[in-house]
Amino acid sequence: MYKHILIAIDGSELAAKALCQGLELAKALAAKATVVTVTEPWVGHVSGEAALRFPSVEYDEAVAANATQILSTASAMATQMSVNCSSLSSNRFA
């Protein structure tokens, strides 16, 4: 039936439930799973001194670290459930 299950997560409690159910479905169907998390890119609407307090580089580093944590947890869960799973993180919108 299904050969590949895409699971989008954001690190929330509800997403954790969706991840569990998605991985269970993938396992039951012997399907591959891909877990994805997407973050919004930095958009600064301030100028002058205020802009210096919220540097985009720090934002990018923080969201990248958060995405890594989210996907590491998902990967560990997939491994524990013996599900073939890859992960993808993006902060780019088309």
PyMOL Python script that loads the backbone (N, CA, C, O; Angstrom):
from pymol import cmd

cmd.read_pdbstr("""\
ATOM      1  N   MET A   1       0.838  -1.178   0.000  1.00  0.00           N
ATOM      2  CA  MET A   1       0.000   0.000   0.000  1.00  0.00           C
ATOM      3  C   MET A   1       0.883   1.243   0.000  1.00  0.00           C
ATOM      4  O   MET A   1       1.159   1.791  -1.067  1.00  0.00           O
ATOM      5  N   TYR A   2       1.328   1.696   1.150  1.00  0.00           N
ATOM      6  CA  TYR A   2       2.206   2.854   1.244  1.00  0.00           C
ATOM      7  C   TYR A   2       3.649   2.368   1.361  1.00  0.00           C
ATOM      8  O   TYR A   2       3.939   1.423   2.094  1.00  0.00           O
ATOM      9  N   LYS A   3       4.543   3.022   0.637  1.00  0.00           N
ATOM     10  CA  LYS A   3       5.948   2.631   0.663  1.00  0.00           C
ATOM     11  C   LYS A   3       6.822   3.644   1.384  1.00  0.00           C
ATOM     12  O   LYS A   3       7.954   3.350   1.766  1.00  0.00           O
ATOM     13  N   HIS A   4       6.278   4.843   1.563  1.00  0.00           N
ATOM     14  CA  HIS A   4       7.072   5.908   2.173  1.00  0.00           C
ATOM     15  C   HIS A   4       6.127   6.833   2.945  1.00  0.00           C
ATOM     16  O   HIS A   4       5.168   7.362   2.384  1.00  0.00           O
ATOM     17  N   ILE A   5       6.405   7.018   4.222  1.00  0.00           N
ATOM     18  CA  ILE A   5       5.578   7.853   5.087  1.00  0.00           C
ATOM     19  C   ILE A   5       6.365   9.122   5.441  1.00  0.00           C
ATOM     20  O   ILE A   5       7.493   9.036   5.926  1.00  0.00           O
ATOM     21  N   LEU A   6       5.779  10.285   5.202  1.00  0.00           N
ATOM     22  CA  LEU A   6       6.393  11.555   5.573  1.00  0.00           C
ATOM     23  C   LEU A   6       5.757  12.031   6.875  1.00  0.00           C
ATOM     24  O   LEU A   6       4.534  12.118   6.988  1.00  0.00           O
ATOM     25  N   ILE A   7       6.602  12.336   7.851  1.00  0.00           N
ATOM     26  CA  ILE A   7       6.124  12.764   9.167  1.00  0.00           C
ATOM     27  C   ILE A   7       6.720  14.133   9.473  1.00  0.00           C
ATOM     28  O   ILE A   7       7.934  14.263   9.634  1.00  0.00           O
ATOM     29  N   ALA A   8       5.879  15.141   9.551  1.00  0.00           N
ATOM     30  CA  ALA A   8       6.333  16.495   9.873  1.00  0.00           C
ATOM     31  C   ALA A   8       6.164  16.738  11.367  1.00  0.00           C
ATOM     32  O   ALA A   8       5.089  16.519  11.926  1.00  0.00           O
ATOM     33  N   ILE A   9       7.236  17.191  12.004  1.00  0.00           N
ATOM     34  CA  ILE A   9       7.185  17.432  13.444  1.00  0.00           C
ATOM     35  C   ILE A   9       7.798  18.788  13.780  1.00  0.00           C
ATOM     36  O   ILE A   9       8.599  19.334  13.021  1.00  0.00           O
ATOM     37  N   ASP A  10       7.402  19.316  14.932  1.00  0.00           N
ATOM     38  CA  ASP A  10       7.916  20.617  15.363  1.00  0.00           C
ATOM     39  C   ASP A  10       8.450  20.607  16.796  1.00  0.00           C
ATOM     40  O   ASP A  10       8.790  21.656  17.343  1.00  0.00           O
ATOM     41  N   GLY A  11       8.521  19.443  17.390  1.00  0.00           N
ATOM     42  CA  GLY A  11       9.028  19.350  18.757  1.00  0.00           C
ATOM     43  C   GLY A  11       7.965  19.460  19.832  1.00  0.00           C
ATOM     44  O   GLY A  11       8.276  19.353  21.018  1.00  0.00           O
ATOM     45  N   SER A  12       6.722  19.672  19.442  1.00  0.00           N
ATOM     46  CA  SER A  12       5.644  19.798  20.428  1.00  0.00           C
ATOM     47  C   SER A  12       5.186  18.421  20.909  1.00  0.00           C
ATOM     48  O   SER A  12       5.545  17.391  20.338  1.00  0.00           O
ATOM     49  N   GLU A  13       4.394  18.434  21.960  1.00  0.00           N
ATOM     50  CA  GLU A  13       3.849  17.189  22.503  1.00  0.00           C
ATOM     51  C   GLU A  13       2.933  16.506  21.485  1.00  0.00           C
ATOM     52  O   GLU A  13       2.961  15.283  21.344  1.00  0.00           O
ATOM     53  N   LEU A  14       2.137  17.281  20.790  1.00  0.00           N
ATOM     54  CA  LEU A  14       1.242  16.721  19.775  1.00  0.00           C
ATOM     55  C   LEU A  14       2.048  16.109  18.627  1.00  0.00           C
ATOM     56  O   LEU A  14       1.687  15.053  18.107  1.00  0.00           O
ATOM     57  N   ALA A  15       3.127  16.764  18.238  1.00  0.00           N
ATOM     58  CA  ALA A  15       3.977  16.231  17.174  1.00  0.00           C
ATOM     59  C   ALA A  15       4.636  14.924  17.603  1.00  0.00           C
ATOM     60  O   ALA A  15       4.850  14.040  16.773  1.00  0.00           O
ATOM     61  N   ALA A  16       4.958  14.791  18.881  1.00  0.00           N
ATOM     62  CA  ALA A  16       5.543  13.551  19.388  1.00  0.00           C
ATOM     63  C   ALA A  16       4.562  12.396  19.234  1.00  0.00           C
ATOM     64  O   ALA A  16       4.956  11.277  18.908  1.00  0.00           O
ATOM     65  N   LYS A  17       3.285  12.672  19.469  1.00  0.00           N
ATOM     66  CA  LYS A  17       2.255  11.641  19.275  1.00  0.00           C
ATOM     67  C   LYS A  17       2.139  11.282  17.797  1.00  0.00           C
ATOM     68  O   LYS A  17       2.010  10.109  17.448  1.00  0.00           O
ATOM     69  N   ALA A  18       2.185  12.287  16.937  1.00  0.00           N
ATOM     70  CA  ALA A  18       2.112  12.040  15.490  1.00  0.00           C
ATOM     71  C   ALA A  18       3.322  11.237  15.019  1.00  0.00           C
ATOM     72  O   ALA A  18       3.196  10.355  14.170  1.00  0.00           O
ATOM     73  N   LEU A  19       4.482  11.545  15.568  1.00  0.00           N
ATOM     74  CA  LEU A  19       5.695  10.801  15.224  1.00  0.00           C
ATOM     75  C   LEU A  19       5.542   9.335  15.587  1.00  0.00           C
ATOM     76  O   LEU A  19       5.846   8.453  14.784  1.00  0.00           O
ATOM     77  N   CYS A  20       5.077   9.082  16.785  1.00  0.00           N
ATOM     78  CA  CYS A  20       4.886   7.703  17.245  1.00  0.00           C
ATOM     79  C   CYS A  20       3.915   6.956  16.335  1.00  0.00           C
ATOM     80  O   CYS A  20       4.187   5.829  15.920  1.00  0.00           O
ATOM     81  N   GLN A  21       2.797   7.577  16.032  1.00  0.00           N
ATOM     82  CA  GLN A  21       1.800   6.934  15.174  1.00  0.00           C
ATOM     83  C   GLN A  21       2.327   6.741  13.755  1.00  0.00           C
ATOM     84  O   GLN A  21       2.086   5.706  13.133  1.00  0.00           O
ATOM     85  N   GLY A  22       3.049   7.741  13.245  1.00  0.00           N
ATOM     86  CA  GLY A  22       3.614   7.629  11.905  1.00  0.00           C
ATOM     87  C   GLY A  22       4.633   6.513  11.806  1.00  0.00           C
ATOM     88  O   GLY A  22       4.648   5.765  10.829  1.00  0.00           O
ATOM     89  N   LEU A  23       5.489   6.396  12.820  1.00  0.00           N
ATOM     90  CA  LEU A  23       6.477   5.325  12.825  1.00  0.00           C
ATOM     91  C   LEU A  23       5.815   3.955  12.989  1.00  0.00           C
ATOM     92  O   LEU A  23       6.252   2.977  12.383  1.00  0.00           O
ATOM     93  N   GLU A  24       4.773   3.887  13.800  1.00  0.00           N
ATOM     94  CA  GLU A  24       4.039   2.620  13.938  1.00  0.00           C
ATOM     95  C   GLU A  24       3.413   2.218  12.613  1.00  0.00           C
ATOM     96  O   GLU A  24       3.436   1.044  12.244  1.00  0.00           O
ATOM     97  N   LEU A  25       2.853   3.187  11.894  1.00  0.00           N
ATOM     98  CA  LEU A  25       2.270   2.908  10.580  1.00  0.00           C
ATOM     99  C   LEU A  25       3.337   2.433   9.611  1.00  0.00           C
ATOM    100  O   LEU A  25       3.134   1.455   8.892  1.00  0.00           O
ATOM    101  N   ALA A  26       4.472   3.117   9.585  1.00  0.00           N
ATOM    102  CA  ALA A  26       5.569   2.722   8.704  1.00  0.00           C
ATOM    103  C   ALA A  26       6.030   1.293   9.012  1.00  0.00           C
ATOM    104  O   ALA A  26       6.277   0.503   8.101  1.00  0.00           O
ATOM    105  N   LYS A  27       6.139   0.978  10.286  1.00  0.00           N
ATOM    106  CA  LYS A  27       6.561  -0.369  10.679  1.00  0.00           C
ATOM    107  C   LYS A  27       5.537  -1.411  10.244  1.00  0.00           C
ATOM    108  O   LYS A  27       5.900  -2.454   9.699  1.00  0.00           O
ATOM    109  N   ALA A  28       4.278  -1.131  10.480  1.00  0.00           N
ATOM    110  CA  ALA A  28       3.223  -2.081  10.126  1.00  0.00           C
ATOM    111  C   ALA A  28       3.159  -2.338   8.619  1.00  0.00           C
ATOM    112  O   ALA A  28       2.820  -3.439   8.184  1.00  0.00           O
ATOM    113  N   LEU A  29       3.488  -1.316   7.830  1.00  0.00           N
ATOM    114  CA  LEU A  29       3.426  -1.438   6.374  1.00  0.00           C
ATOM    115  C   LEU A  29       4.778  -1.773   5.751  1.00  0.00           C
ATOM    116  O   LEU A  29       4.893  -1.879   4.530  1.00  0.00           O
ATOM    117  N   ALA A  30       5.804  -1.941   6.593  1.00  0.00           N
ATOM    118  CA  ALA A  30       7.174  -2.151   6.119  1.00  0.00           C
ATOM    119  C   ALA A  30       7.576  -1.036   5.158  1.00  0.00           C
ATOM    120  O   ALA A  30       8.212  -1.281   4.132  1.00  0.00           O
ATOM    121  N   ALA A  31       7.198   0.182   5.505  1.00  0.00           N
ATOM    122  CA  ALA A  31       7.479   1.361   4.681  1.00  0.00           C
ATOM    123  C   ALA A  31       8.649   2.140   5.275  1.00  0.00           C
ATOM    124  O   ALA A  31       8.960   2.022   6.460  1.00  0.00           O
ATOM    125  N   LYS A  32       9.278   2.927   4.434  1.00  0.00           N
ATOM    126  CA  LYS A  32      10.320   3.843   4.890  1.00  0.00           C
ATOM    127  C   LYS A  32       9.628   5.085   5.452  1.00  0.00           C
ATOM    128  O   LYS A  32       8.537   5.449   5.012  1.00  0.00           O
ATOM    129  N   ALA A  33      10.262   5.722   6.412  1.00  0.00           N
ATOM    130  CA  ALA A  33       9.735   6.972   6.971  1.00  0.00           C
ATOM    131  C   ALA A  33      10.773   8.077   6.776  1.00  0.00           C
ATOM    132  O   ALA A  33      11.979   7.843   6.855  1.00  0.00           O
ATOM    133  N   THR A  34      10.279   9.268   6.523  1.00  0.00           N
ATOM    134  CA  THR A  34      11.122  10.452   6.512  1.00  0.00           C
ATOM    135  C   THR A  34      10.502  11.447   7.473  1.00  0.00           C
ATOM    136  O   THR A  34       9.317  11.768   7.378  1.00  0.00           O
ATOM    137  N   VAL A  35      11.318  11.933   8.404  1.00  0.00           N
ATOM    138  CA  VAL A  35      10.865  12.907   9.386  1.00  0.00           C
ATOM    139  C   VAL A  35      11.429  14.259   8.978  1.00  0.00           C
ATOM    140  O   VAL A  35      12.619  14.387   8.690  1.00  0.00           O
ATOM    141  N   VAL A  36      10.567  15.261   8.958  1.00  0.00           N
ATOM    142  CA  VAL A  36      10.992  16.597   8.550  1.00  0.00           C
ATOM    143  C   VAL A  36      10.574  17.622   9.593  1.00  0.00           C
ATOM    144  O   VAL A  36       9.506  17.517  10.196  1.00  0.00           O
ATOM    145  N   THR A  37      11.428  18.607   9.792  1.00  0.00           N
ATOM    146  CA  THR A  37      11.084  19.759  10.612  1.00  0.00           C
ATOM    147  C   THR A  37      11.505  21.001   9.848  1.00  0.00           C
ATOM    148  O   THR A  37      12.579  21.038   9.248  1.00  0.00           O
ATOM    149  N   VAL A  38      10.663  22.007   9.873  1.00  0.00           N
ATOM    150  CA  VAL A  38      10.905  23.238   9.126  1.00  0.00           C
ATOM    151  C   VAL A  38      10.823  24.413  10.085  1.00  0.00           C
ATOM    152  O   VAL A  38       9.925  24.481  10.924  1.00  0.00           O
ATOM    153  N   THR A  39      11.755  25.325   9.958  1.00  0.00           N
ATOM    154  CA  THR A  39      11.745  26.526  10.782  1.00  0.00           C
ATOM    155  C   THR A  39      11.682  27.752   9.891  1.00  0.00           C
ATOM    156  O   THR A  39      12.155  27.739   8.754  1.00  0.00           O
ATOM    157  N   GLU A  40      11.101  28.792  10.417  1.00  0.00           N
ATOM    158  CA  GLU A  40      11.000  30.031   9.659  1.00  0.00           C
ATOM    159  C   GLU A  40      12.353  30.737   9.629  1.00  0.00           C
ATOM    160  O   GLU A  40      13.052  30.773  10.641  1.00  0.00           O
ATOM    161  N   PRO A  41      12.726  31.296   8.486  1.00  0.00           N
ATOM    162  CA  PRO A  41      13.970  32.054   8.430  1.00  0.00           C
ATOM    163  C   PRO A  41      13.843  33.360   9.200  1.00  0.00           C
ATOM    164  O   PRO A  41      12.739  33.853   9.431  1.00  0.00           O
ATOM    165  N   TRP A  42      14.971  33.907   9.590  1.00  0.00           N
ATOM    166  CA  TRP A  42      15.009  35.168  10.321  1.00  0.00           C
ATOM    167  C   TRP A  42      14.408  36.273   9.473  1.00  0.00           C
ATOM    168  O   TRP A  42      14.756  36.438   8.304  1.00  0.00           O
ATOM    169  N   VAL A  43      13.512  37.017  10.069  1.00  0.00           N
ATOM    170  CA  VAL A  43      12.945  38.199   9.425  1.00  0.00           C
ATOM    171  C   VAL A  43      13.016  39.322  10.443  1.00  0.00           C
ATOM    172  O   VAL A  43      12.284  39.330  11.433  1.00  0.00           O
ATOM    173  N   GLY A  44      13.892  40.253  10.192  1.00  0.00           N
ATOM    174  CA  GLY A  44      14.041  41.368  11.119  1.00  0.00           C
ATOM    175  C   GLY A  44      13.191  42.547  10.684  1.00  0.00           C
ATOM    176  O   GLY A  44      13.282  43.005   9.545  1.00  0.00           O
ATOM    177  N   HIS A  45      12.381  43.025  11.578  1.00  0.00           N
ATOM    178  CA  HIS A  45      11.535  44.186  11.300  1.00  0.00           C
ATOM    179  C   HIS A  45      11.928  45.381  12.154  1.00  0.00           C
ATOM    180  O   HIS A  45      11.153  46.319  12.340  1.00  0.00           O
ATOM    181  N   VAL A  46      13.131  45.324  12.660  1.00  0.00           N
ATOM    182  CA  VAL A  46      13.607  46.430  13.490  1.00  0.00           C
ATOM    183  C   VAL A  46      14.894  46.969  12.878  1.00  0.00           C
ATOM    184  O   VAL A  46      15.576  46.275  12.125  1.00  0.00           O
ATOM    185  N   SER A  47      15.205  48.178  13.201  1.00  0.00           N
ATOM    186  CA  SER A  47      16.437  48.766  12.695  1.00  0.00           C
ATOM    187  C   SER A  47      17.174  49.469  13.824  1.00  0.00           C
ATOM    188  O   SER A  47      16.660  49.608  14.933  1.00  0.00           O
ATOM    189  N   GLY A  48      18.370  49.903  13.524  1.00  0.00           N
ATOM    190  CA  GLY A  48      19.145  50.637  14.508  1.00  0.00           C
ATOM    191  C   GLY A  48      19.661  49.756  15.615  1.00  0.00           C
ATOM    192  O   GLY A  48      20.020  48.601  15.388  1.00  0.00           O
ATOM    193  N   GLU A  49      19.699  50.300  16.814  1.00  0.00           N
ATOM    194  CA  GLU A  49      20.236  49.588  17.970  1.00  0.00           C
ATOM    195  C   GLU A  49      19.461  48.317  18.293  1.00  0.00           C
ATOM    196  O   GLU A  49      20.054  47.318  18.700  1.00  0.00           O
ATOM    197  N   ALA A  50      18.177  48.342  18.120  1.00  0.00           N
ATOM    198  CA  ALA A  50      17.354  47.163  18.436  1.00  0.00           C
ATOM    199  C   ALA A  50      17.754  45.978  17.583  1.00  0.00           C
ATOM    200  O   ALA A  50      17.732  44.841  18.053  1.00  0.00           O
ATOM    201  N   ALA A  51      18.117  46.224  16.340  1.00  0.00           N
ATOM    202  CA  ALA A  51      18.512  45.127  15.448  1.00  0.00           C
ATOM    203  C   ALA A  51      19.786  44.451  15.936  1.00  0.00           C
ATOM    204  O   ALA A  51      19.978  43.256  15.710  1.00  0.00           O
ATOM    205  N   LEU A  52      20.647  45.191  16.593  1.00  0.00           N
ATOM    206  CA  LEU A  52      21.888  44.622  17.100  1.00  0.00           C
ATOM    207  C   LEU A  52      21.648  43.664  18.262  1.00  0.00           C
ATOM    208  O   LEU A  52      22.488  42.804  18.527  1.00  0.00           O
ATOM    209  N   ARG A  53      20.548  43.789  18.943  1.00  0.00           N
ATOM    210  CA  ARG A  53      20.232  42.922  20.080  1.00  0.00           C
ATOM    211  C   ARG A  53      19.715  41.554  19.648  1.00  0.00           C
ATOM    212  O   ARG A  53      19.725  40.611  20.440  1.00  0.00           O
ATOM    213  N   PHE A  54      19.269  41.437  18.422  1.00  0.00           N
ATOM    214  CA  PHE A  54      18.703  40.187  17.914  1.00  0.00           C
ATOM    215  C   PHE A  54      19.401  39.789  16.619  1.00  0.00           C
ATOM    216  O   PHE A  54      18.785  39.828  15.554  1.00  0.00           O
ATOM    217  N   PRO A  55      20.682  39.405  16.690  1.00  0.00           N
ATOM    218  CA  PRO A  55      21.414  39.074  15.467  1.00  0.00           C
ATOM    219  C   PRO A  55      20.888  37.805  14.810  1.00  0.00           C
ATOM    220  O   PRO A  55      20.579  36.824  15.486  1.00  0.00           O
ATOM    221  N   SER A  56      20.793  37.836  13.497  1.00  0.00           N
ATOM    222  CA  SER A  56      20.241  36.702  12.751  1.00  0.00           C
ATOM    223  C   SER A  56      21.127  35.469  12.860  1.00  0.00           C
ATOM    224  O   SER A  56      20.619  34.350  12.799  1.00  0.00           O
ATOM    225  N   VAL A  57      22.423  35.638  13.018  1.00  0.00           N
ATOM    226  CA  VAL A  57      23.323  34.498  13.133  1.00  0.00           C
ATOM    227  C   VAL A  57      22.984  33.679  14.376  1.00  0.00           C
ATOM    228  O   VAL A  57      22.944  32.450  14.316  1.00  0.00           O
ATOM    229  N   GLU A  58      22.743  34.345  15.487  1.00  0.00           N
ATOM    230  CA  GLU A  58      22.371  33.635  16.712  1.00  0.00           C
ATOM    231  C   GLU A  58      21.035  32.925  16.550  1.00  0.00           C
ATOM    232  O   GLU A  58      20.857  31.813  17.047  1.00  0.00           O
ATOM    233  N   TYR A  59      20.099  33.560  15.860  1.00  0.00           N
ATOM    234  CA  TYR A  59      18.801  32.934  15.601  1.00  0.00           C
ATOM    235  C   TYR A  59      19.001  31.663  14.775  1.00  0.00           C
ATOM    236  O   TYR A  59      18.467  30.606  15.112  1.00  0.00           O
ATOM    237  N   ASP A  60      19.773  31.772  13.695  1.00  0.00           N
ATOM    238  CA  ASP A  60      20.016  30.615  12.832  1.00  0.00           C
ATOM    239  C   ASP A  60      20.671  29.472  13.593  1.00  0.00           C
ATOM    240  O   ASP A  60      20.313  28.310  13.404  1.00  0.00           O
ATOM    241  N   GLU A  61      21.627  29.799  14.450  1.00  0.00           N
ATOM    242  CA  GLU A  61      22.293  28.765  15.244  1.00  0.00           C
ATOM    243  C   GLU A  61      21.328  28.110  16.221  1.00  0.00           C
ATOM    244  O   GLU A  61      21.360  26.894  16.412  1.00  0.00           O
ATOM    245  N   ALA A  62      20.474  28.910  16.836  1.00  0.00           N
ATOM    246  CA  ALA A  62      19.512  28.374  17.805  1.00  0.00           C
ATOM    247  C   ALA A  62      18.492  27.461  17.137  1.00  0.00           C
ATOM    248  O   ALA A  62      18.196  26.386  17.658  1.00  0.00           O
ATOM    249  N   VAL A  63      17.951  27.871  15.995  1.00  0.00           N
ATOM    250  CA  VAL A  63      16.945  27.022  15.340  1.00  0.00           C
ATOM    251  C   VAL A  63      17.592  25.772  14.753  1.00  0.00           C
ATOM    252  O   VAL A  63      16.960  24.717  14.703  1.00  0.00           O
ATOM    253  N   ALA A  64      18.846  25.876  14.306  1.00  0.00           N
ATOM    254  CA  ALA A  64      19.545  24.690  13.805  1.00  0.00           C
ATOM    255  C   ALA A  64      19.777  23.690  14.937  1.00  0.00           C
ATOM    256  O   ALA A  64      19.606  22.486  14.750  1.00  0.00           O
ATOM    257  N   ALA A  65      20.162  24.186  16.101  1.00  0.00           N
ATOM    258  CA  ALA A  65      20.362  23.306  17.257  1.00  0.00           C
ATOM    259  C   ALA A  65      19.044  22.664  17.681  1.00  0.00           C
ATOM    260  O   ALA A  65      19.007  21.482  18.023  1.00  0.00           O
ATOM    261  N   ASN A  66      17.973  23.436  17.657  1.00  0.00           N
ATOM    262  CA  ASN A  66      16.657  22.904  18.014  1.00  0.00           C
ATOM    263  C   ASN A  66      16.223  21.826  17.019  1.00  0.00           C
ATOM    264  O   ASN A  66      15.708  20.781  17.417  1.00  0.00           O
ATOM    265  N   ALA A  67      16.429  22.081  15.731  1.00  0.00           N
ATOM    266  CA  ALA A  67      16.065  21.098  14.708  1.00  0.00           C
ATOM    267  C   ALA A  67      16.873  19.817  14.877  1.00  0.00           C
ATOM    268  O   ALA A  67      16.339  18.718  14.732  1.00  0.00           O
ATOM    269  N   THR A  68      18.149  19.958  15.181  1.00  0.00           N
ATOM    270  CA  THR A  68      19.006  18.791  15.405  1.00  0.00           C
ATOM    271  C   THR A  68      18.498  17.967  16.581  1.00  0.00           C
ATOM    272  O   THR A  68      18.466  16.739  16.511  1.00  0.00           O
ATOM    273  N   GLN A  69      18.107  18.629  17.646  1.00  0.00           N
ATOM    274  CA  GLN A  69      17.563  17.933  18.818  1.00  0.00           C
ATOM    275  C   GLN A  69      16.272  17.202  18.480  1.00  0.00           C
ATOM    276  O   GLN A  69      16.092  16.041  18.847  1.00  0.00           O
ATOM    277  N   ILE A  70      15.377  17.885  17.780  1.00  0.00           N
ATOM    278  CA  ILE A  70      14.095  17.287  17.399  1.00  0.00           C
ATOM    279  C   ILE A  70      14.324  16.045  16.542  1.00  0.00           C
ATOM    280  O   ILE A  70      13.720  15.000  16.787  1.00  0.00           O
ATOM    281  N   LEU A  71      15.189  16.157  15.545  1.00  0.00           N
ATOM    282  CA  LEU A  71      15.417  15.043  14.620  1.00  0.00           C
ATOM    283  C   LEU A  71      16.221  13.920  15.260  1.00  0.00           C
ATOM    284  O   LEU A  71      16.045  12.758  14.893  1.00  0.00           O
ATOM    285  N   SER A  72      17.092  14.236  16.202  1.00  0.00           N
ATOM    286  CA  SER A  72      17.835  13.197  16.925  1.00  0.00           C
ATOM    287  C   SER A  72      16.888  12.337  17.747  1.00  0.00           C
ATOM    288  O   SER A  72      17.016  11.113  17.793  1.00  0.00           O
ATOM    289  N   THR A  73      15.940  12.995  18.394  1.00  0.00           N
ATOM    290  CA  THR A  73      14.939  12.265  19.173  1.00  0.00           C
ATOM    291  C   THR A  73      14.104  11.363  18.260  1.00  0.00           C
ATOM    292  O   THR A  73      13.832  10.209  18.592  1.00  0.00           O
ATOM    293  N   ALA A  74      13.707  11.900  17.116  1.00  0.00           N
ATOM    294  CA  ALA A  74      12.912  11.114  16.163  1.00  0.00           C
ATOM    295  C   ALA A  74      13.706   9.927  15.633  1.00  0.00           C
ATOM    296  O   ALA A  74      13.172   8.824  15.508  1.00  0.00           O
ATOM    297  N   SER A  75      14.972  10.150  15.322  1.00  0.00           N
ATOM    298  CA  SER A  75      15.826   9.072  14.815  1.00  0.00           C
ATOM    299  C   SER A  75      16.011   7.974  15.844  1.00  0.00           C
ATOM    300  O   SER A  75      15.995   6.789  15.511  1.00  0.00           O
ATOM    301  N   ALA A  76      16.186   8.370  17.095  1.00  0.00           N
ATOM    302  CA  ALA A  76      16.339   7.387  18.170  1.00  0.00           C
ATOM    303  C   ALA A  76      15.067   6.552  18.324  1.00  0.00           C
ATOM    304  O   ALA A  76      15.134   5.341  18.534  1.00  0.00           O
ATOM    305  N   MET A  77      13.914   7.206  18.218  1.00  0.00           N
ATOM    306  CA  MET A  77      12.651   6.482  18.325  1.00  0.00           C
ATOM    307  C   MET A  77      12.499   5.500  17.169  1.00  0.00           C
ATOM    308  O   MET A  77      12.069   4.364  17.373  1.00  0.00           O
ATOM    309  N   ALA A  78      12.848   5.927  15.963  1.00  0.00           N
ATOM    310  CA  ALA A  78      12.748   5.049  14.790  1.00  0.00           C
ATOM    311  C   ALA A  78      13.677   3.851  14.933  1.00  0.00           C
ATOM    312  O   ALA A  78      13.296   2.724  14.618  1.00  0.00           O
ATOM    313  N   THR A  79      14.883   4.091  15.403  1.00  0.00           N
ATOM    314  CA  THR A  79      15.841   3.007  15.602  1.00  0.00           C
ATOM    315  C   THR A  79      15.315   2.016  16.629  1.00  0.00           C
ATOM    316  O   THR A  79      15.419   0.803  16.446  1.00  0.00           O
ATOM    317  N   GLN A  80      14.754   2.535  17.703  1.00  0.00           N
ATOM    318  CA  GLN A  80      14.201   1.679  18.755  1.00  0.00           C
ATOM    319  C   GLN A  80      13.057   0.823  18.214  1.00  0.00           C
ATOM    320  O   GLN A  80      12.866  -0.314  18.645  1.00  0.00           O
ATOM    321  N   MET A  81      12.295   1.379  17.264  1.00  0.00           N
ATOM    322  CA  MET A  81      11.156   0.654  16.702  1.00  0.00           C
ATOM    323  C   MET A  81      11.543  -0.161  15.456  1.00  0.00           C
ATOM    324  O   MET A  81      10.691  -0.800  14.840  1.00  0.00           O
ATOM    325  N   SER A  82      12.827  -0.132  15.092  1.00  0.00           N
ATOM    326  CA  SER A  82      13.332  -0.837  13.902  1.00  0.00           C
ATOM    327  C   SER A  82      12.641  -0.379  12.623  1.00  0.00           C
ATOM    328  O   SER A  82      12.234  -1.198  11.799  1.00  0.00           O
ATOM    329  N   VAL A  83      12.512   0.938  12.466  1.00  0.00           N
ATOM    330  CA  VAL A  83      11.914   1.524  11.267  1.00  0.00           C
ATOM    331  C   VAL A  83      13.012   2.208  10.474  1.00  0.00           C
ATOM    332  O   VAL A  83      13.802   2.973  11.026  1.00  0.00           O
ATOM    333  N   ASN A  84      13.061   1.931   9.171  1.00  0.00           N
ATOM    334  CA  ASN A  84      14.003   2.606   8.279  1.00  0.00           C
ATOM    335  C   ASN A  84      13.561   4.057   8.156  1.00  0.00           C
ATOM    336  O   ASN A  84      12.496   4.338   7.608  1.00  0.00           O
ATOM    337  N   CYS A  85      14.373   4.976   8.662  1.00  0.00           N
ATOM    338  CA  CYS A  85      13.947   6.366   8.758  1.00  0.00           C
ATOM    339  C   CYS A  85      15.088   7.311   8.417  1.00  0.00           C
ATOM    340  O   CYS A  85      16.221   7.119   8.859  1.00  0.00           O
ATOM    341  N   SER A  86      14.781   8.329   7.630  1.00  0.00           N
ATOM    342  CA  SER A  86      15.739   9.394   7.369  1.00  0.00           C
ATOM    343  C   SER A  86      15.118  10.694   7.890  1.00  0.00           C
ATOM    344  O   SER A  86      13.933  10.735   8.219  1.00  0.00           O
ATOM    345  N   SER A  87      15.926  11.746   7.960  1.00  0.00           N
ATOM    346  CA  SER A  87      15.401  13.005   8.478  1.00  0.00           C
ATOM    347  C   SER A  87      15.871  14.155   7.605  1.00  0.00           C
ATOM    348  O   SER A  87      16.866  14.061   6.887  1.00  0.00           O
ATOM    349  N   LEU A  88      15.113  15.250   7.693  1.00  0.00           N
ATOM    350  CA  LEU A  88      15.391  16.425   6.883  1.00  0.00           C
ATOM    351  C   LEU A  88      14.984  17.658   7.667  1.00  0.00           C
ATOM    352  O   LEU A  88      13.916  17.703   8.278  1.00  0.00           O
ATOM    353  N   SER A  89      15.843  18.646   7.640  1.00  0.00           N
ATOM    354  CA  SER A  89      15.547  19.910   8.299  1.00  0.00           C
ATOM    355  C   SER A  89      15.710  21.029   7.288  1.00  0.00           C
ATOM    356  O   SER A  89      16.625  21.005   6.465  1.00  0.00           O
ATOM    357  N   SER A  90      14.826  22.000   7.351  1.00  0.00           N
ATOM    358  CA  SER A  90      14.923  23.112   6.423  1.00  0.00           C
ATOM    359  C   SER A  90      14.454  24.393   7.092  1.00  0.00           C
ATOM    360  O   SER A  90      13.545  24.390   7.923  1.00  0.00           O
ATOM    361  N   ASN A  91      15.090  25.474   6.712  1.00  0.00           N
ATOM    362  CA  ASN A  91      14.609  26.783   7.131  1.00  0.00           C
ATOM    363  C   ASN A  91      14.428  27.667   5.906  1.00  0.00           C
ATOM    364  O   ASN A  91      14.497  28.893   5.994  1.00  0.00           O
ATOM    365  N   ARG A  92      14.198  27.038   4.775  1.00  0.00           N
ATOM    366  CA  ARG A  92      14.007  27.746   3.521  1.00  0.00           C
ATOM    367  C   ARG A  92      12.589  27.510   3.002  1.00  0.00           C
ATOM    368  O   ARG A  92      12.103  26.379   2.987  1.00  0.00           O
ATOM    369  N   PHE A  93      11.951  28.561   2.589  1.00  0.00           N
ATOM    370  CA  PHE A  93      10.633  28.447   1.977  1.00  0.00           C
ATOM    371  C   PHE A  93      10.766  28.680   0.493  1.00  0.00           C
ATOM    372  O   PHE A  93      11.527  29.547   0.064  1.00  0.00           O
ATOM    373  N   ALA A  94      10.043  27.922  -0.290  1.00  0.00           N
ATOM    374  CA  ALA A  94      10.073  28.107  -1.761  1.00  0.00           C
ATOM    375  C   ALA A  94       9.151  29.237  -2.158  1.00  0.00           C
ATOM    376  O   ALA A  94       9.033  29.550  -3.342  1.00  0.00           O
TER     377      ALA A  94
END
""", "prot")
cmd.dss("prot")
cmd.show_as("cartoon", "prot")
cmd.util.cbc("prot")
cmd.orient("prot")
